[in-house]
Amino acid sequence: MEKLQVRSYRPGDEEEIVGLLKLVFDGWPRFDLKSTSLEHWKWEYLDNQLKLNAIVVTVSDNKIIRCNHGYYLRTKIGESSFLCGYGEDVAVHPDHRRKGVYQKMSIKKKELREKDDRKLSIRTSRNPIMTRRWNKSDRPPSPQTIVNLVRIQDIYKHLEAMPVKNLFLMKTGFILA
């Protein structure tokens, strides 16, 4: 059985993480940029507004084979402001799927969450495996009841149908939300 190391992000992991994301998602991020994928990753996960993130990787034979990362923002819900996690990308190298790596990384992510006082995670995925896992998780309910949730099947068609200013920002907002 191969030896896997689950650990928090370390400076220097960026290029391998972005390479894994590009492989798994057939290009990453999947919207038009004026920067490189690496510059975008650093901006999103390291240089975000609060300079907070939760990045965990799994290493096998000195190569990153899995990553799970997100960043934090303060979000106002009702009259209160909460620390919330956003944009948690999850990627596993195709050669290392179905080996129980997700469970080990989930334990490490839970340790990070317990330290950060996060009240809410906002995640989206079309991957049925991920949505089933999230629905079974033991995370506490959100601080507010979700009244409306709109699912947009194709963000590009949606944005073409409505005239918007700052298309890049709109795409980014919809993709991350």
C-alpha positions in Angstrom: 0.0 0.0 0.0 1.4 3.4 -0.9 2.3 5.8 1.8 0.3 9.0 1.8 1.1 12.2 3.7 -1.8 14.5 4.5 -0.7 18.0 5.5 -1.5 21.7 5.4 -0.3 23.8 2.5 3.3 25.0 2.5 4.8 27.8 0.5 6.2 26.3 -2.7 3.2 24.0 -3.2 1.4 26.5 -5.5 2.7 25.2 -8.9 1.9 21.6 -8.2 -1.6 22.5 -6.9 -2.4 24.6 -10.0 -1.0 21.8 -12.3 -3.3 19.3 -10.5 -6.3 21.6 -10.8 -5.6 22.1 -14.6 -5.4 18.3 -15.1 -8.5 17.3 -13.1 -10.7 20.1 -14.3 -9.5 20.1 -17.9 -8.2 23.7 -17.4 -8.4 25.8 -14.3 -9.9 28.3 -13.6 -12.5 27.9 -16.4 -13.0 31.6 -17.1 -11.1 34.2 -19.0 -8.2 35.8 -17.1 -5.8 38.6 -17.6 -3.3 36.7 -15.3 -1.9 33.3 -15.3 -3.6 30.4 -13.5 -0.8 30.5 -10.9 -1.2 34.2 -10.3 -5.0 33.7 -10.0 -4.6 30.9 -7.5 -2.3 33.0 -5.3 -4.7 35.9 -5.5 -7.7 33.8 -4.6 -6.2 31.6 -1.9 -3.2 33.5 -0.4 -3.9 37.2 -1.1 -7.6 37.2 -0.3 -9.3 39.9 1.7 -8.6 38.4 5.2 -5.4 36.6 4.2 -6.9 33.5 5.6 -7.2 30.1 3.9 -7.7 26.4 4.6 -5.5 24.4 2.2 -4.8 20.7 2.6 -2.8 18.5 0.3 -2.1 14.8 0.1 1.4 13.8 -1.0 2.5 10.5 -2.5 6.1 9.9 -3.7 6.8 13.6 -3.2 4.0 14.7 -5.5 0.8 16.4 -4.6 -2.0 14.0 -5.7 -4.9 15.7 -4.0 -5.8 19.2 -2.9 -8.8 20.7 -1.0 -8.7 24.4 -0.4 -10.8 27.4 0.4 -10.5 30.9 1.7 -12.5 33.0 4.2 -14.6 36.2 4.1 -16.8 37.9 6.6 -20.3 37.7 5.4 -23.3 39.6 6.6 -26.4 37.5 7.1 -29.3 39.4 8.6 -27.9 41.7 11.2 -24.8 39.6 12.0 -21.5 39.2 10.4 -19.9 35.7 10.2 -16.6 34.2 9.2 -17.5 32.0 6.2 -15.5 29.6 4.0 -15.7 30.0 0.3 -14.6 28.3 -2.9 -13.4 25.0 -1.7 -11.9 23.3 -4.8 -11.3 19.6 -4.4 -9.1 17.7 -6.9 -7.7 14.2 -6.9 -5.3 13.0 -9.5 -7.1 10.4 -11.7 -4.5 7.7 -10.8 -5.3 8.1 -7.1 -9.0 8.0 -7.0 -11.0 5.5 -4.9 -8.2 4.9 -2.4 -9.7 6.5 0.7 -7.7 9.7 0.4 -10.8 11.9 0.9 -11.5 10.7 4.4 -8.0 11.4 5.6 -8.1 14.9 4.2 -11.5 15.5 5.7 -10.0 14.9 9.2 -7.3 17.4 8.5 -9.8 20.0 7.2 -12.0 19.5 10.3 -8.9 20.3 12.5 -8.4 23.5 10.6 -12.1 24.4 10.8 -12.1 23.9 14.6 -9.4 26.4 14.9 -10.9 29.1 12.7 -14.4 29.8 14.2 -16.0 29.5 10.8 -19.8 29.6 11.0 -20.7 28.8 7.4 -19.2 27.1 4.3 -20.5 28.0 0.9 -19.8 25.2 -1.5 -21.2 24.2 -4.9 -20.5 21.1 -6.9 -22.0 19.2 -9.8 -20.1 16.1 -8.6 -22.7 13.7 -7.1 -20.1 12.0 -4.9 -19.3 15.3 -3.2 -22.9 16.4 -2.8 -23.8 13.1 -1.1 -20.8 13.4 1.2 -21.7 17.0 2.2 -25.3 16.0 2.8 -24.2 13.3 5.2 -21.7 15.4 7.1 -22.0 16.3 10.7 -21.4 20.0 10.3 -23.8 22.3 12.2 -26.6 24.0 10.3 -26.1 27.5 8.9 -26.9 30.4 11.2 -29.8 31.5 8.9 -32.5 29.5 7.0 -31.9 29.6 3.3 -35.1 31.0 1.8 -34.1 31.0 -1.9 -31.5 29.0 -3.7 -31.1 29.4 -7.4 -29.2 26.8 -9.4 -27.8 28.0 -12.7 -27.0 25.1 -15.0 -24.7 27.1 -17.4 -23.3 30.3 -16.0 -22.1 31.4 -19.5 -25.5 31.1 -21.1 -27.0 32.9 -18.1 -24.7 35.8 -18.3 -25.2 36.0 -22.1 -28.9 36.3 -21.6 -28.6 39.3 -19.2 -26.6 42.4 -20.0 -24.0 43.0 -17.3 -21.1 45.3 -16.6 -17.8 43.8 -15.5 -18.4 40.4 -17.1 -15.2 39.0 -15.6 -16.3 39.9 -12.0 -19.8 38.6 -12.6 -18.5 35.2 -13.9 -16.1 35.0 -10.9 -18.9 35.8 -8.4 -21.3 33.3 -9.9 -18.6 30.6 -10.2 -17.4 31.0 -6.6 -20.9 31.4 -5.0 
